[in-house]
Amino acid sequence: MENELHRIWQMVHELSEQLVLNQKLAATLQSQTKALQTEAEGIKSEFALRRVNVDISKETFESELERTNAQIIIENQALQHENRQLSMLLKEFESSLQTIMTKFRNHTLAAQQHELTLTRHYESLILARETPALGIDPSTAANNACSLQRLVANLRNLVRALSGEEPTADDPSSSSTSDFYSIIESILSLPATSDWATEREAEIARLTEENAHFRRLLSIDPETMDSVGVSVDMSR
């Protein structure tokens, strides 16, 4: 009894599988049938079947055939003309696209070059603002240092002369910037007299002129600093 039930169950299972397979096959055949119908309708719409009457005479058949051939030739010529027009439009489209891409590349290149130019310009301005004395020639810097040393020596002699001492021929190379400040302090600490006031004004004018000259030599005068975009507070 159990063997019979097992065999029946196996047969039912096989029949179920066969039924599923048949359903899939039927669905495939239906889809193929629909595809063939669609293709047939497309062919029918593109190429209309011409009915030929076999009862007509030979001359009528040949004239009808010639008329049909002429119509087909005209249709082919129209299709060829349309094909040429489409080819020309395609070439014009490709040419226009190439022109647009060329302009786009040129515009992109110009924008990149402009950006690089602005970057270099602002980098140079920042560099000039941070280190305004980097462009000074070494020989010019040496000459400016010698001039500054001579100025310190002259100021030292001036202090001695104002104090009633004899000026000495000091070596300018032994002077330093710290001597300059000490000399200025000595000048400020001298006693004030009527002659000293006049000489002091004259000396201040001379020192102001020399200071402006040295600023021009060092390229740190207001005009030069403004030309490189560096603002200087002259009140300091």
Summary of the structure (lengths in Angstrom):
residues: 236
radius of gyration: 53.5
end to end distance: 119.8
largest distance: 152.0
contacts: 481
relative contact order: 0.05
helix: 80%
strand: 0%
